[in-house]
Amino acid sequence: SQQGEEDPQALSIQEGENATMNCSYKTSINNLQWYRQNSGRGLVHLILIRSNEREKHSGRLRVTLDTSKKSSSLLITASRAADTASYFCASYTGGFKTIFGAGTRLFVKA
Amino acid sequence: GAVVSQHPSRVICKSGTSVKIECRSLDFQATTMFWYRQFPKQSLMLMATSNEGSKATYEQGVEKDKFLINHASLTLSTLTVTSAHPEDSSFYICSARDSDAYQPQHFGDGTRLSIL
């Protein structure tokens, strides 16, 4: 399969709560990236974590990477209604390709 | 930040028509461009990868005669869906990356293609 796996597939939370999304991948990576997609739009890059990093922060975003488990998580703290979107992880293994996960659809209720 | 412009954003046309979608990098040189197809509520399916001046590399199952890709310059790639049929209706997204393969891709806003 071209895709990694993400869970949950869908997540509904109240504004102000934290949202955690998980991603698993299949092969060794150089880096892992998280993207956001608003409905009917292209993807926006959020954060990139390299294979030798374990945690990275950007504003309200926190990404962790566990290469021994081939997994990553994205935490959005103090969520806002505007965070409603689909979130994808993408693993880069070298060469030209980046493999996208199936995505998590996040809905933040105001 | 790096900007990728994709045009048109929406196309509605009759079966049998050929449709061209343009993808431009506005403020960087796109050494590599990618074309994806996305079905509703699903992830992106990579269709092909193109490097400037070279023939595109198509993923398994993607018909290269159906989906013509041209990447003639460092700022422009085009995808032409030839003799489109209703089953070709989808959301097509391009992305671009410069020569640093370890950097993220920059995405266009996608093209919603509807074939009647």
Interface residues (C-beta under 8 A of the other chain):
Chain A: Q2 Q3 N30 N31 Q33 Y35 G40 R41 G42 L43 V44 H45 L48 F88 A90 Y92 G94 G95 F96 K97 T98 F100 G101 A102 G103 R105
Chain B: V4 Q6 T32 F34 K41 Q42 S43 L44 M45 L46 T49 N51 T57 E59 F91 I93 S95 A101 Y102 Q103 P104 Q105 H106 F107 G108 D109 G110 R112
